Amino acid sequence: MIEMKRWEIWEADVPYEENNGHKKRPVLILSETEVMVVSLKMTSHEPRYHSMNGEYEVMKWREAGLEKPTVIQCSKRLKLEKERFTGKQFGRLSATDIIGMQTMLEYMSIKE
């Protein structure tokens, strides 16, 4: 069984929000239990700063093992079954990005 740790980036088969499809994409691990993994959706879409919707732009995306600039959608929390993970690990956030994410998540919890 794969052991996933907080701040690691893994590939998962993520269901679409609007329809029955799904897509393999990187997700940021927040916590892991025996059955479910709480993670955040990641996208290569440019951040939408004007909406202040809780998106964090990964500063050191290459160091994290990502292929292109990436945004973490903090408002898109996912609870995924472990079976949805492909076993491919991209990497881990840098210390700089971990601090940025902690700040963003703290902001999001105050806002909610």
C-alpha positions in Angstrom: 0.0 0.0 0.0 1.3 3.5 -0.9 2.0 5.8 2.0 1.2 9.4 1.2 2.3 12.3 3.3 1.1 15.9 3.8 2.5 18.3 1.1 3.3 15.5 -1.4 1.9 15.7 -4.9 0.4 12.5 -6.4 -1.5 11.7 -9.5 -5.2 10.7 -9.0 -8.2 10.0 -11.2 -10.3 13.0 -10.2 -14.0 13.1 -11.1 -15.4 16.2 -12.9 -17.7 18.4 -10.9 -20.2 18.9 -13.6 -20.6 15.5 -15.3 -19.7 11.8 -15.0 -16.3 12.0 -16.5 -12.9 12.1 -14.8 -9.3 13.1 -15.5 -5.9 12.1 -14.2 -4.3 15.1 -12.5 -1.9 16.0 -9.7 -3.4 16.6 -6.3 -1.8 18.0 -3.1 -2.1 15.7 -0.1 -3.4 17.3 3.1 -4.1 14.1 5.1 -4.5 10.4 4.7 -6.6 7.8 6.5 -7.0 4.1 5.8 -9.7 4.6 3.3 -9.8 8.3 2.1 -7.2 10.9 1.2 -8.0 14.6 1.7 -6.4 16.5 -1.1 -6.6 19.7 -3.1 -7.2 20.0 -6.8 -4.4 21.4 -8.9 -4.6 22.9 -12.4 -2.4 24.5 -15.0 -5.0 27.2 -15.5 -3.8 30.7 -14.7 -4.8 31.9 -11.2 -7.9 34.1 -11.0 -6.6 36.8 -8.7 -9.5 39.1 -9.3 -11.9 36.7 -7.7 -9.9 36.1 -4.5 -11.2 32.5 -4.5 -8.4 30.9 -2.6 -6.0 29.9 -5.3 -2.3 29.5 -4.6 0.2 29.7 -7.4 3.1 27.2 -6.8 6.3 29.3 -6.8 8.8 26.4 -7.2 6.7 24.1 -9.4 9.7 22.5 -11.1 11.2 21.5 -7.7 7.8 20.0 -6.8 8.1 17.7 -9.9 5.5 19.4 -11.9 5.8 19.9 -15.7 4.3 23.4 -15.9 3.2 26.3 -13.8 0.5 25.1 -11.5 -2.2 26.6 -9.3 -3.6 24.8 -6.2 -7.4 25.4 -5.8 -7.8 25.6 -2.0 -11.5 25.8 -2.3 -11.6 22.5 -4.2 -11.0 20.0 -1.4 -11.3 16.4 -2.5 -12.0 13.3 -0.5 -10.7 10.5 -2.7 -10.6 6.8 -2.2 -7.1 5.4 -2.3 -8.1 3.3 -5.3 -8.3 6.6 -7.4 -4.5 7.1 -7.0 -2.3 5.8 -9.8 0.8 5.3 -7.7 2.7 8.1 -9.5 4.2 10.6 -7.2 5.3 13.9 -8.8 7.2 15.3 -5.8 6.7 17.5 -2.7 6.1 21.2 -2.2 9.2 23.3 -1.4 9.5 24.9 2.1 8.6 28.2 0.5 5.4 26.8 -1.0 4.5 24.9 2.2 4.6 28.2 4.1 2.5 29.9 1.4 -0.1 27.1 1.5 -0.3 27.1 5.3 -1.0 30.9 5.1 -3.6 30.4 2.4 -5.3 27.5 4.2 -5.4 29.5 7.4 -6.9 32.5 5.5 -9.5 30.2 3.9 -10.5 28.7 7.3 -11.0 32.3 8.7 -13.0 33.3 5.7 -15.3 30.3 5.9 
